[in-house]
């Protein structure tokens, strides 16, 4: 069976290639890209990406603390993509992920497509996460755990436990971008930096 590449796949691959182009032109002296992935995301590929992430972090000499934090952030990001990401005509949710070793820490880029309504909700939730400081994020995560938040995706404008945990583990503010692909879809990219 020959599989043709859709316009959606091509635009996601182009975004990843553009990210690599910026990194290769940069003369910052950073350690560079440790891991990259582009393709469909499901539980099996998510588990594999997390395992490869942990191995890449160990090889770059990061601390055990960084290993745990980056692993948790990647896990939460991929879980959010599985739950909220756009499902294409093949029944797949596509994602790209890179892990970079930079002077500021380990930088994670995760990109996928979301529809317009999800884009609006994500933007509001991320703005709220960025408004909290670290202690407020930790307090909010404990409150959410005590409320025994269910595993169903939240449709409210209040940030869920996953985004709160990402914000608490990373340098603030979280960087994010929405690039319109067409009238129905946006390419959503989240950039999170875990530093020592």
C-alpha positions as CSV (number, residue, x, y, z in Angstrom):
1,X,0.0,0.0,0.0
2,X,1.4,3.4,-1.0
3,X,0.4,6.2,1.4
4,X,0.1,9.7,0.0
5,X,1.1,12.6,2.1
6,X,-1.8,15.0,2.9
7,X,-1.6,18.8,2.9
8,X,-2.0,18.6,6.7
9,X,1.0,16.3,7.0
10,X,3.1,18.4,4.7
11,X,2.4,21.6,6.7
12,X,3.3,19.9,10.0
13,X,6.5,18.5,8.4
14,X,7.4,22.0,7.0
15,X,7.0,23.5,10.5
16,X,9.4,21.0,11.9
17,X,11.9,21.5,9.1
18,X,11.6,25.3,9.6
19,X,12.4,24.8,13.3
20,X,15.5,22.8,12.3
21,X,16.6,25.4,9.8
22,X,16.5,28.1,12.5
23,X,18.5,25.8,14.8
24,X,21.2,25.0,12.2
25,X,21.7,28.7,11.3
26,X,22.0,29.7,15.0
27,X,25.5,30.2,16.2
28,X,24.6,30.2,19.9
29,X,26.8,27.3,20.9
30,X,23.9,25.4,22.3
31,X,24.0,21.6,22.4
32,X,21.4,21.3,19.7
33,X,18.5,19.0,19.0
34,X,18.6,15.8,21.1
35,X,15.4,14.2,19.8
36,X,12.8,14.9,17.1
37,X,9.6,13.1,16.1
38,X,7.0,13.6,13.5
39,X,4.0,11.4,12.9
40,X,0.8,9.9,14.3
41,X,0.3,9.9,18.0
42,X,-1.3,7.2,20.0
43,X,-0.6,5.6,23.4
44,X,2.1,3.3,22.0
45,X,4.0,6.1,20.1
46,X,3.5,8.4,23.2
47,X,5.2,5.8,25.4
48,X,8.0,5.3,22.9
49,X,8.6,9.1,22.7
50,X,8.7,9.4,26.5
51,X,11.2,6.6,26.7
52,X,13.4,8.1,23.9
53,X,13.2,11.5,25.6
54,X,14.5,10.0,28.9
55,X,17.4,8.3,27.1
56,X,18.3,11.5,25.3
57,X,18.3,13.4,28.5
58,X,20.6,10.9,30.3
59,X,23.0,11.0,27.3
60,X,23.4,14.8,27.5
61,X,24.3,14.6,31.2
62,X,21.2,16.3,32.7
63,X,20.4,15.8,36.3
64,X,17.9,13.3,37.7
65,X,15.7,16.3,38.6
66,X,15.7,17.5,35.0
67,X,15.1,14.0,33.7
68,X,11.9,13.7,35.9
69,X,10.7,17.2,35.0
70,X,11.3,16.9,31.3
71,X,9.7,13.5,31.2
72,X,6.6,14.8,33.0
73,X,6.3,17.8,30.7
74,X,6.6,15.7,27.5
75,X,4.1,13.2,28.9
76,X,1.6,15.9,29.7
77,X,2.1,17.6,26.4
78,X,1.5,14.4,24.4
79,X,-1.5,13.5,26.6
80,X,-3.0,16.9,25.8
81,X,-2.4,16.3,22.1
82,X,-4.1,12.9,22.2
83,X,-7.1,14.4,24.1
84,X,-7.5,17.7,22.3
85,X,-5.7,17.3,19.0
86,X,-7.5,17.4,15.6
87,X,-8.1,13.9,14.1
88,X,-7.5,13.8,10.4
89,X,-9.3,11.8,7.7
90,X,-7.2,8.7,8.4
91,X,-8.3,8.8,12.0
92,X,-4.9,9.9,13.2
93,X,-3.7,12.8,15.4
94,X,-0.4,14.1,14.0
95,X,2.3,15.7,16.2
96,X,5.8,17.0,16.0
97,X,8.1,17.1,19.0
98,X,11.7,18.3,19.4
99,X,13.9,18.3,22.5
100,X,16.8,20.7,22.5
101,X,19.7,21.2,24.8
102,X,20.2,25.0,25.1
103,X,22.1,27.3,27.4
104,X,18.9,28.1,29.2
105,X,17.9,24.4,29.8
106,X,16.1,21.7,28.0
107,X,13.6,23.1,25.5
108,X,10.6,21.1,24.3
109,X,8.6,22.1,21.2
110,X,5.3,20.3,20.6
111,X,3.1,21.1,17.6
112,X,-0.2,19.7,16.4
113,X,-3.4,20.9,14.7
114,X,-6.4,22.1,16.6
115,X,-9.7,23.4,15.4
116,X,-10.7,27.1,15.9
117,X,-12.8,26.5,19.1
118,X,-10.0,24.5,20.7
119,X,-7.6,27.2,19.7
120,X,-9.7,29.8,21.5
121,X,-9.9,27.7,24.7
122,X,-6.2,26.8,24.7
123,X,-5.2,30.5,24.3
124,X,-7.4,31.5,27.3
125,X,-6.1,28.6,29.4
126,X,-2.4,29.3,28.6
127,X,-2.9,33.0,29.4
128,X,-4.2,32.0,32.8
129,X,-1.3,29.6,33.4
130,X,1.1,32.3,32.4
131,X,-0.6,34.8,34.9
132,X,0.2,32.5,37.8
133,X,3.6,32.4,39.5
134,X,5.2,29.2,40.6
135,X,3.7,29.0,44.1
136,X,0.2,29.7,42.7
137,X,0.7,27.0,40.1
138,X,1.8,24.5,42.8
139,X,-1.2,25.5,44.9
140,X,-3.6,25.2,42.0
141,X,-2.2,21.7,41.1
142,X,-2.8,20.5,44.7
143,X,-6.4,21.9,44.6
144,X,-7.1,20.1,41.3
145,X,-5.7,16.9,42.7
146,X,-7.8,17.2,45.8
147,X,-10.9,17.8,43.7
148,X,-10.1,14.5,42.1
149,X,-10.3,15.9,38.5
150,X,-11.7,13.3,36.2
151,X,-9.9,12.2,33.1
152,X,-12.4,13.8,30.6
153,X,-11.2,16.8,28.7
154,X,-12.3,20.1,30.4
155,X,-14.3,22.4,28.1
156,X,-14.2,25.2,30.6
157,X,-11.8,28.1,30.3
158,X,-10.1,27.1,33.5
159,X,-6.7,25.4,32.9
160,X,-6.6,21.7,33.6
161,X,-4.2,19.8,35.7
162,X,-2.0,19.0,32.7
163,X,-1.3,22.6,31.7
164,X,-0.9,23.6,35.4
165,X,1.8,20.9,35.8
166,X,3.5,22.0,32.6
167,X,3.6,25.6,33.8
168,X,4.9,24.6,37.3
169,X,7.7,22.5,35.8
170,X,8.9,25.0,33.3
171,X,10.4,28.5,32.9
172,X,7.6,31.1,32.8
173,X,5.9,32.2,30.7
174,X,5.1,29.2,28.5
175,X,5.6,30.2,24.8
176,X,2.8,29.3,22.4
177,X,1.8,30.1,18.9
178,X,-1.2,29.5,16.6
179,X,-0.6,29.6,12.9
180,X,-3.8,29.5,10.7
181,X,-3.7,26.7,8.2
182,X,-7.2,27.2,6.8
183,X,-10.5,28.5,8.1
184,X,-11.0,25.5,10.3
185,X,-7.5,24.5,11.6
186,X,-4.6,26.2,13.3
187,X,-1.1,24.8,13.9
188,X,-0.6,25.0,17.6
189,X,3.0,25.0,19.0
190,X,3.9,25.0,22.6
191,X,7.4,25.7,23.7
192,X,8.4,24.8,27.2
193,X,11.9,25.2,28.8
194,X,12.9,23.1,31.8
195,X,16.0,24.6,33.5
196,X,18.1,23.6,36.5
